[in-house]
Amino acid sequence: MKSYLLSEYLVQVDGDRCTLCLACVVQCTYGVFSHNRESRGLSVRSEKCVNCHRCVIFCPVQAIAVVKNPTAYRENFYWAEKTIRATVSQAEKGGILLAGMGCDTSMPVYWDKLLLNASQVTNPSIDPLREPVELRTYLGSKPDRLEVCDSGDGPVLETAIAPQLTLETPILFAAMSYGAISLEAQEALAQAALEFRTLFNAGEGGLHKRLYPYGGRCIVQVASARFGVHIDYLNAAAGIEVKIGQGAKPGIGGHLPGEKVTREVSETRMIPEGTDALSPAPHHDIYSIEDLRQLIYALKEATDYVKPVFVKIAAVHNSAAIASGIVRAGADAVVIDGMRGATGAAPLVVRDNVGIPLELALAAVDQRLRDEGIRNRASIIVGGGIRNSADVVKAIALGADAVYIGTAALVAMGCSLCQKCYTGKCPWGIATTDLEISKRLSPDTASRRLINLLQAWSLEIKMMLGGMGMNSVESLRGNRLHLRGVGLTEGELKVLGVKMAGE
Amino acid sequence: MVEHEKMKVEETTAVIDAQGLHHRVLNGLIKKAVFEGAKKLRILNVHGQRYIGAGLSHGVEVEIHGTPGGDLASFMGGSRITVYGNVEDGCGNTMAGGEVVVHGHAGDIVGYAMRGGRIFIRGCVGYRAAIHMKGFQERKPVLVVGGNAGDFLGEYMAGGVIVLLRLNGSGEREGKANFLGTGMHGGTIYLRGEISGLNNHVRSVEMNGEDLRLLRELVEKFSRHFGYDTDRILKDGFTKLIPAARRPYHEHYS
């Protein structure tokens, strides 16, 4: 069938600059460039280009530019290019359209409508250049009350404290599985988490044996297909996360295409090579909060109650009530993943239409747990749309204990948001399991970029905290008086629990 | 050795009276006994305590008298658990090694996502047994069921072996496969007798010599555990089911 799809991009090569070094031929994994031996020139097939910038960055003479195809679709306000393109594509292929990364539609971004406070005259701001500002964060269930007795030798804490994870910054690396991303990318996250004393999340694809030494800085997932789950995996980790849902694709499961299930991935996931790794939405042992409790406690029993168990859900309409159930089921942390959260592969229609913005879900969950008097029993960790340090600070003010970052970490490593993760051809060596491509990513270099990002954000968070007159991130947690809304309706302000700017 | 009024230890055998014990206490006693060198555990008067043997990776023999609760032997590594009674849901959940022998019936999701070890159930199993069972390389989990199975047996199965003997009651040898092996993309199911109504994710193929050898080995073990005659079971015809495709949902995506 002749394809009616237009090229999305045009690749332009400046013939005056090009030295025919063929770096672009080597770097492009989508087959855009080839060396034409007859004409001794470069052949360019723009229709294959995904605009990932790999060739542009690696062209030693800056001869390449990628531009949007000037032959535009005859779009209108209602039928945008994206919509026409999806329709044409489905008419030609007859299947569900896949997409990588997170929802990119024009839904409101509440972070950008929330503004932070700063001290002026009274309660003066703190200068983080000369005074310490504490970012250390403890994740885990906190007791209802502390009982202390006098031993004669000084006070002794009598209350048993649930296991806690200590982070030096309230930022964790979000779940990204081996299979969805390369082992090199996971190792970079692991190294950065270790050096910065935070945590990375190995996702639901098991833990490769090379990463076991990083187990103390690792959250491992238990998802519906239980890929790579066994007792050594559980014991190796700092914490365990039961994955119920994912912000990029609430209500549906994971599906790692067989092309990405290489020998190493197969061994780590404990599935046959080359088969699709199916991880449907429901855990087949969980049909209720009581069942969820049973899995949480099976994991706690198996690991001697020494590590916290998180439960991760996608931000959906009833997140607050579900979160209440999760806390009552015995989870040590509730993880909420917003609709902007990314993925290696999701049906486009789900990615862009299912779930709700993280900001609203977070505010609703924190408020509900407070209203029910159980907020202390579990930490709240949020992910799915955290783009910068201001988002982190606003999330904490809305009630989060810490945030997960996924997309930002990928961008730090080189990701250009081309959204083609599901093809397994990521030219940056990130979202691929092809060993020839993944070796492009040096874990050492990538982890340095990640550490730089964490350091930059942490400095900025301290600066903003100091500006609000706080010397500890603890003081901001759930402190919504430090937020004000602009351009929001009364309903939105009510859900967010913040006042309008000027009030 | 750990001392507890509910536990008696003689050399390397520990006997625990589970009457009235909370699961956390009971499992704590089991773990302590194993940690201190017990090789054999007899647990009496079990009434629904969950998670017995969860994560137990040491080579220990456990005998359970009574009815254990959910998630028996979940995440278990390499021990053997024999139950003189029925088991609830989730027996062998995500089990990676060892053996579970049940002299009774089992609830739903027996062997959910198991990736190693063997489970023998004398009676019937509930819904979704061996769902997500997976194997790779030398790992080949096995579930042998003496009776019948509920719907969705072997759903999303990605490896391992299920043997369904259907020895219970009359007419049991001609069942209808309700959602049997839907989404199956690895592993093998052996059924005693015929089956109708298969979905298009599984197909029936001829048994070969290797199948017969494996089937005999597993039925012999089953018979030894529960006192059956291997040859009598094997004289009936068996149906072998394998996945129709390694990527059953591939065509759903563009």
HADDOCK unambig.tbl for C-alpha pairs under 7 A between the chains (distance, minus, plus):
assign (segid A and resid 93 and name CA) (segid B and resid 254 and name CA) 5.71 0.50 0.50
assign (segid A and resid 94 and name CA) (segid B and resid 254 and name CA) 6.73 0.50 0.50
assign (segid A and resid 95 and name CA) (segid B and resid 251 and name CA) 6.91 0.50 0.50
assign (segid A and resid 95 and name CA) (segid B and resid 252 and name CA) 5.08 0.50 0.50
assign (segid A and resid 95 and name CA) (segid B and resid 253 and name CA) 4.53 0.50 0.50
assign (segid A and resid 95 and name CA) (segid B and resid 254 and name CA) 4.51 0.50 0.50
assign (segid A and resid 96 and name CA) (segid B and resid 252 and name CA) 5.91 0.50 0.50
assign (segid A and resid 96 and name CA) (segid B and resid 253 and name CA) 4.53 0.50 0.50
assign (segid A and resid 96 and name CA) (segid B and resid 254 and name CA) 5.62 0.50 0.50
assign (segid A and resid 97 and name CA) (segid B and resid 253 and name CA) 6.20 0.50 0.50
assign (segid A and resid 97 and name CA) (segid B and resid 254 and name CA) 5.55 0.50 0.50
assign (segid A and resid 98 and name CA) (segid B and resid 253 and name CA) 6.97 0.50 0.50
assign (segid A and resid 225 and name CA) (segid B and resid 113 and name CA) 6.44 0.50 0.50
assign (segid A and resid 225 and name CA) (segid B and resid 132 and name CA) 6.00 0.50 0.50
assign (segid A and resid 226 and name CA) (segid B and resid 94 and name CA) 6.95 0.50 0.50
assign (segid A and resid 226 and name CA) (segid B and resid 113 and name CA) 6.27 0.50 0.50
assign (segid A and resid 230 and name CA) (segid B and resid 75 and name CA) 5.76 0.50 0.50
assign (segid A and resid 230 and name CA) (segid B and resid 96 and name CA) 6.15 0.50 0.50
assign (segid A and resid 231 and name CA) (segid B and resid 55 and name CA) 5.66 0.50 0.50
assign (segid A and resid 231 and name CA) (segid B and resid 75 and name CA) 5.80 0.50 0.50
assign (segid A and resid 231 and name CA) (segid B and resid 77 and name CA) 6.86 0.50 0.50
assign (segid A and resid 270 and name CA) (segid B and resid 134 and name CA) 6.72 0.50 0.50
assign (segid A and resid 270 and name CA) (segid B and resid 135 and name CA) 6.18 0.50 0.50
assign (segid A and resid 270 and name CA) (segid B and resid 136 and name CA) 5.66 0.50 0.50
assign (segid A and resid 271 and name CA) (segid B and resid 134 and name CA) 5.72 0.50 0.50
assign (segid A and resid 271 and name CA) (segid B and resid 135 and name CA) 5.59 0.50 0.50
assign (segid A and resid 271 and name CA) (segid B and resid 136 and name CA) 5.24 0.50 0.50
assign (segid A and resid 271 and name CA) (segid B and resid 158 and name CA) 6.34 0.50 0.50
assign (segid A and resid 272 and name CA) (segid B and resid 135 and name CA) 6.63 0.50 0.50
assign (segid A and resid 272 and name CA) (segid B and resid 136 and name CA) 5.06 0.50 0.50
assign (segid A and resid 272 and name CA) (segid B and resid 158 and name CA) 6.97 0.50 0.50
assign (segid A and resid 275 and name CA) (segid B and resid 185 and name CA) 6.95 0.50 0.50
assign (segid A and resid 275 and name CA) (segid B and resid 246 and name CA) 5.23 0.50 0.50
assign (segid A and resid 275 and name CA) (segid B and resid 247 and name CA) 5.69 0.50 0.50
assign (segid A and resid 276 and name CA) (segid B and resid 247 and name CA) 5.37 0.50 0.50
assign (segid A and resid 285 and name CA) (segid B and resid 109 and name CA) 6.92 0.50 0.50
assign (segid A and resid 298 and name CA) (segid B and resid 51 and name CA) 5.73 0.50 0.50
assign (segid A and resid 298 and name CA) (segid B and resid 54 and name CA) 6.64 0.50 0.50
assign (segid A and resid 298 and name CA) (segid B and resid 71 and name CA) 6.79 0.50 0.50
assign (segid A and resid 301 and name CA) (segid B and resid 51 and name CA) 6.89 0.50 0.50
assign (segid A and resid 301 and name CA) (segid B and resid 54 and name CA) 6.35 0.50 0.50
assign (segid A and resid 302 and name CA) (segid B and resid 54 and name CA) 4.81 0.50 0.50
assign (segid A and resid 302 and name CA) (segid B and resid 55 and name CA) 4.37 0.50 0.50
